[in-house]
Amino acid sequence: MDKKYTPVPCAFYDEFEVAAVKGQICEIVYLENDVEKIIKSKIINLQTKDKEEFVILENNQKIRLDFIQLFNGESPKNKKYC
């Protein structure tokens, strides 16, 4: 059974949008099947599907936002995003 989506703070979401617009290469630490993975890539788009939000990377990989543990060294749990 899939984990229910937990929305990320709006200010954290904004960080993804800024990186996408600027074409920055980003470091994303995320969970995939409860295993921590790290990828460096550009974000080409953000997508909402079935009330879940995703980043889409330049290799067309989609990562659900609430699975992202760190984005460019910042945690969604950081006080500045709450």
C-alpha positions as a printed NumPy array, in Angstrom:
array([[  0.   ,   0.   ,   0.   ],
       [  1.314,   3.438,  -0.931],
       [  2.05 ,   6.026,   1.725],
       [ -0.461,   8.889,   1.782],
       [  0.965,  12.11 ,   0.365],
       [  1.997,  14.753,   2.88 ],
       [  2.213,  18.245,   1.352],
       [  5.545,  20.028,   1.718],
       [  5.757,  23.613,   3.022],
       [  5.008,  26.206,   0.316],
       [  8.366,  27.92 ,   0.798],
       [ 10.146,  24.569,   0.243],
       [  8.096,  24.033,  -2.936],
       [  9.192,  27.49 ,  -4.068],
       [ 12.83 ,  26.329,  -3.889],
       [ 12.076,  23.669,  -6.52 ],
       [ 10.408,  26.247,  -8.772],
       [ 13.362,  28.642,  -8.516],
       [ 15.837,  25.849,  -9.335],
       [ 13.744,  24.794, -12.339],
       [ 13.511,  28.336, -13.724],
       [ 17.253,  28.925, -13.247],
       [ 18.196,  25.538, -14.746],
       [ 20.367,  24.746, -11.73 ],
       [ 21.902,  21.343, -11.134],
       [ 20.492,  20.276,  -7.772],
       [ 21.393,  17.633,  -5.241],
       [ 18.346,  15.727,  -4.07 ],
       [ 18.382,  13.193,  -1.253],
       [ 15.186,  11.152,  -1.322],
       [ 13.657,   7.879,  -0.217],
       [ 12.828,   5.15 ,  -2.699],
       [ 11.289,   2.038,  -1.135],
       [ 12.643,   3.226,   2.245],
       [ 16.201,   3.385,   0.83 ],
       [ 17.965,   6.753,   0.822],
       [ 19.213,   7.772,  -2.625],
       [ 21.104,  10.806,  -3.896],
       [ 20.867,  12.311,  -7.365],
       [ 22.311,  15.426,  -8.984],
       [ 20.187,  16.731, -11.824],
       [ 18.272,  19.679, -13.218],
       [ 14.574,  19.995, -12.47 ],
       [ 12.715,  20.491, -15.729],
       [  9.195,  20.692, -14.33 ],
       [  6.897,  20.258, -11.357],
       [  3.734,  18.21 , -11.626],
       [  0.633,  17.56 ,  -9.566],
       [ -1.166,  14.288, -10.212],
       [ -3.915,  12.754,  -8.077],
       [ -3.251,  15.395,  -5.381],
       [  0.449,  14.413,  -5.172],
       [  3.302,  16.757,  -6.147],
       [  6.411,  15.679,  -8.047],
       [  9.627,  17.109,  -9.44 ],
       [ 10.506,  15.903, -12.919],
       [ 14.224,  15.679, -13.598],
       [ 16.065,  16.055, -16.895],
       [ 16.228,  12.237, -17.255],
       [ 12.387,  12.208, -16.888],
       [ 12.605,  10.654, -13.413],
       [  9.752,  11.749, -11.142],
       [ 10.277,  12.113,  -7.392],
       [  7.358,  12.704,  -5.078],
       [  8.058,  15.836,  -3.052],
       [  7.294,  14.327,   0.343],
       [  9.945,  11.642,  -0.288],
       [ 12.649,  14.32 ,  -0.572],
       [ 14.742,  14.421,   2.592],
       [ 17.204,  17.136,   1.513],
       [ 17.225,  19.565,  -1.395],
       [ 20.589,  21.266,  -1.938],
       [ 21.415,  20.526,   1.69 ],
       [ 18.15 ,  21.918,   3.083],
       [ 15.482,  19.844,   4.829],
       [ 11.756,  20.512,   4.419],
       [ 11.681,  20.283,   8.224],
       [ 13.944,  23.336,   8.5  ],
       [ 12.267,  26.094,  10.53 ],
       [ 12.5  ,  28.56 ,   7.647],
       [ 10.048,  26.394,   5.667],
       [  7.451,  25.986,   8.405]])
